[in-house]
């Protein structure tokens, strides 16, 4: 919707500028013809005719002013559009990034759940293994062996959870950094576009180039 609005504004400005060029071309052509009475005038003849020379200078100034005015209008519109595009793209990018982070967290949750399921299975299998061990004759021996194995499992489980947490946090921070870079690159791109418009405007002003209908 915003892009359609910008395209409509650009087309409207282009149409307006074209009409301005057509109008000034007709107007200046008509005045010039009246001054020269429809005759072809050489450069040498024009330089000798003070009124004609003043007319040419005045028309050149008018045309130059129009070109400068149109360029400035285009630059201002482009800069406004770039700024608007930055806001739109930032909103879209932020929504997409939030979805990526949500999917990553969902993946982490699944990994955590799978790990807990695996660890629970290990605990159950350990208890079965101890109960089925023929070398353990009494209940006291089985309880002692189970306690030892559970302690070892608990230490292992804690280490597994810690390592997974470190891994997930690293992935999370990496994605956050990538998202920040994406937004920063977008801002840099927009600022470069706006700066290019400003620099082009400065160059035209500095050159102070006179223009006329060809």
C-alpha positions as CSV (number, residue, x, y, z in Angstrom):
1,X,0.0,0.0,0.0
2,X,2.8,2.4,0.9
3,X,4.8,1.5,-2.2
4,X,1.7,2.2,-4.4
5,X,1.4,5.6,-2.7
6,X,5.1,6.4,-3.4
7,X,4.8,5.2,-7.0
8,X,1.7,7.4,-7.4
9,X,3.5,10.4,-6.0
10,X,6.5,9.8,-8.2
11,X,4.3,9.5,-11.3
12,X,2.4,12.6,-10.4
13,X,5.6,14.6,-9.9
14,X,6.9,13.3,-13.3
15,X,3.7,14.4,-15.0
16,X,3.9,17.8,-13.3
17,X,7.5,18.4,-14.3
18,X,6.8,17.3,-17.9
19,X,4.0,19.9,-18.1
20,X,6.2,22.6,-16.6
21,X,8.9,21.8,-19.3
22,X,6.3,21.8,-22.1
23,X,4.8,25.1,-20.9
24,X,8.1,26.9,-20.6
25,X,9.3,25.6,-23.9
26,X,6.2,26.8,-25.7
27,X,6.3,30.2,-23.9
28,X,9.9,30.8,-24.5
29,X,9.7,29.7,-28.1
30,X,6.8,32.0,-28.8
31,X,8.6,35.0,-27.2
32,X,11.8,34.3,-29.1
33,X,10.0,34.0,-32.4
34,X,8.2,37.3,-31.8
35,X,11.6,39.0,-31.0
36,X,13.3,37.6,-34.1
37,X,10.1,37.9,-36.2
38,X,10.4,34.3,-37.2
39,X,13.8,34.7,-38.8
40,X,16.8,32.4,-38.2
41,X,19.4,34.2,-36.1
42,X,23.1,33.3,-36.1
43,X,25.2,33.5,-32.9
44,X,27.1,36.5,-34.3
45,X,23.8,38.3,-35.0
46,X,22.4,37.5,-31.6
47,X,25.5,38.8,-29.9
48,X,25.1,42.1,-31.6
49,X,21.4,42.4,-30.7
50,X,21.2,43.7,-27.1
51,X,17.5,43.0,-26.7
52,X,17.8,39.5,-28.1
53,X,20.9,38.8,-26.0
54,X,19.0,39.9,-22.8
55,X,16.1,37.7,-23.8
56,X,18.3,34.7,-24.2
57,X,20.0,35.4,-20.8
58,X,16.6,35.8,-19.2
59,X,15.2,32.6,-20.8
60,X,18.4,30.7,-19.8
61,X,17.9,31.9,-16.2
62,X,14.2,30.8,-16.2
63,X,15.1,27.4,-17.6
64,X,18.0,26.9,-15.1
65,X,15.7,27.9,-12.2
66,X,13.0,25.4,-13.4
67,X,15.6,22.6,-13.7
68,X,17.0,23.4,-10.2
69,X,13.5,23.5,-8.7
70,X,12.5,20.2,-10.3
71,X,15.7,18.5,-9.2
72,X,15.2,19.8,-5.6
73,X,11.6,18.6,-5.6
74,X,12.7,15.1,-6.8
75,X,15.5,14.9,-4.3
76,X,13.2,16.0,-1.4
77,X,10.6,13.4,-2.5
78,X,13.2,10.7,-2.8
79,X,14.6,11.4,0.6
80,X,11.1,11.3,2.1
81,X,10.4,8.0,0.3
82,X,13.7,6.5,1.5
83,X,12.9,7.5,5.1
84,X,9.4,6.0,4.8
85,X,10.8,2.8,3.2
86,X,13.2,2.5,6.2
87,X,10.3,2.6,8.6
88,X,8.3,0.1,6.7
89,X,11.2,-2.3,6.1
90,X,12.2,-2.0,9.8
91,X,8.7,-3.0,10.9
92,X,8.6,-5.9,8.5
93,X,12.1,-6.9,9.4
94,X,11.3,-6.7,13.2
95,X,8.3,-8.9,12.7
96,X,10.3,-11.5,10.7
97,X,13.1,-11.4,13.3
98,X,10.7,-11.9,16.2
99,X,9.3,-15.0,14.3
100,X,12.8,-16.3,13.8
101,X,13.6,-15.9,17.5
102,X,10.3,-17.6,18.5
103,X,11.1,-20.5,16.2
104,X,14.6,-20.8,17.8
105,X,13.2,-20.7,21.3
106,X,10.7,-23.4,20.3
107,X,13.6,-25.5,19.0
108,X,15.4,-25.0,22.3
109,X,12.3,-26.1,24.2
110,X,12.1,-29.2,22.2
111,X,15.8,-30.0,22.7
112,X,15.4,-29.5,26.4
113,X,12.3,-31.7,26.5
114,X,14.1,-34.4,24.5
115,X,17.1,-34.3,26.8
116,X,15.0,-34.6,29.9
117,X,13.1,-37.6,28.4
118,X,16.4,-39.3,27.5
119,X,17.8,-38.6,31.0
120,X,14.6,-40.0,32.6
121,X,14.9,-43.1,30.5
122,X,18.6,-43.5,31.6
123,X,17.4,-43.3,35.3
124,X,14.8,-46.0,34.7
125,X,17.2,-48.2,32.8
126,X,19.8,-47.8,35.6
127,X,17.3,-48.9,38.2
128,X,16.3,-52.0,36.2
129,X,20.0,-52.8,35.6
130,X,20.7,-52.7,39.3
131,X,17.7,-54.8,40.2
132,X,18.7,-57.4,37.6
133,X,22.3,-57.5,38.6
134,X,22.9,-61.1,40.0
135,X,26.0,-60.1,41.8
136,X,24.0,-57.9,44.2
137,X,22.5,-60.3,46.7
138,X,20.8,-58.1,49.3
139,X,18.5,-55.1,49.2
140,X,21.1,-53.0,51.0
141,X,23.7,-53.8,48.2
142,X,21.2,-52.9,45.5
143,X,20.3,-49.7,47.2
144,X,23.9,-48.7,47.7
145,X,24.8,-49.5,44.0
146,X,21.7,-47.6,42.8
147,X,22.6,-44.6,44.9
148,X,26.1,-44.6,43.4
149,X,24.8,-44.9,39.9
150,X,22.2,-42.2,40.4
151,X,24.8,-39.8,41.8
152,X,26.9,-40.4,38.7
153,X,23.9,-39.9,36.5
154,X,22.9,-36.7,38.2
155,X,26.4,-35.3,37.8
156,X,26.3,-36.3,34.1
157,X,22.8,-34.9,33.6
158,X,23.7,-31.5,35.2
159,X,26.8,-31.3,32.9
160,X,24.6,-32.1,29.8
161,X,22.1,-29.5,30.8
162,X,24.8,-26.9,31.4
163,X,26.5,-27.6,28.0
164,X,23.1,-27.5,26.2
165,X,22.4,-24.2,27.9
166,X,25.7,-22.7,26.8
167,X,25.1,-23.9,23.3
168,X,21.6,-22.5,23.1
169,X,22.7,-19.1,24.6
170,X,25.5,-18.9,22.0
171,X,23.0,-19.5,19.2
172,X,20.5,-17.0,20.7
173,X,23.2,-14.3,21.0
174,X,24.4,-15.0,17.4
175,X,20.9,-14.6,16.1
176,X,20.4,-11.4,18.1
177,X,23.6,-10.0,16.7
178,X,22.6,-11.0,13.1
179,X,19.3,-9.2,13.6
180,X,21.0,-6.0,14.9
181,X,23.4,-6.1,11.9
182,X,20.4,-6.4,9.5
183,X,18.7,-3.4,11.0
184,X,22.0,-1.4,11.0
185,X,22.7,-2.3,7.4
186,X,19.2,-1.2,6.4
187,X,19.7,2.2,8.2
188,X,23.2,2.6,6.5
189,X,21.6,1.8,3.1
190,X,18.9,4.5,3.6
191,X,21.4,7.1,4.9
192,X,23.7,6.4,1.9
193,X,20.8,7.0,-0.5
194,X,19.8,10.2,1.3
195,X,23.4,11.4,1.4
196,X,23.8,10.7,-2.3
197,X,20.8,13.0,-2.9
198,X,22.4,15.7,-0.7
199,X,25.8,15.4,-2.4
200,X,24.2,15.6,-5.9
201,X,22.4,18.7,-4.9
202,X,25.6,20.3,-3.6
203,X,27.5,19.4,-6.7
204,X,24.8,21.0,-8.9
205,X,24.8,24.2,-6.8
206,X,28.6,24.3,-6.7
207,X,28.8,23.9,-10.5
208,X,26.2,26.7,-10.9
209,X,25.6,25.3,-14.4
210,X,23.2,27.3,-16.7
211,X,20.7,25.4,-18.7
212,X,18.5,26.2,-21.6
213,X,16.0,24.5,-24.0
214,X,17.9,22.5,-26.7
